[in-house]
Amino acid sequence: MKTKKEMRNYQRAYRQKQRQDPLFVIKLREYYREWYKKNGRKRAKNYNEKNHKWREEHPKEVQAYYEVEKALSKKLIKKPNKCSKCGRVTKLVGHHPDYSKPLKVQWLCHSCHKLAHAEKTIKARG
């Protein structure tokens, strides 16, 4: 029996090998083309408009995001592998409690990040 890590590495290598096969890539593209014809886009039609508008209205948040990305790429800060709230080992996102301090980031799992924003909204409403 393979460990979880060994299985993940095996599956990753298998998928990489598949993507190098031109026939597989053609079949995959055809599959997605048919899927989109049948199901349509799940994203709102005006998603790009809303995203652009949000970025214009929230320049501090956008700047903080880019500063964290730059610091990560230059290895000035390190992204942990555990959520700082619940301790779960999973994919993490950076949460800025204060956007004026862009490199002071809480690393949260998706669930805790949603809760953090919900708490912030509740406090703002009074």
Secondary structure, DSSP 8 states (H G I E B T S, - for coil): ---HHHHHHHHHHHHHHHHT-HHHHHHHHHHHHHHHHHH---S-TTHHHHHHHHHHH-HHHHHHHHHHHHHHHTTSS---SB-TTT--BS--EEE-S-TTSTT--EEE-HHHHHHHHHHHHHHHH-
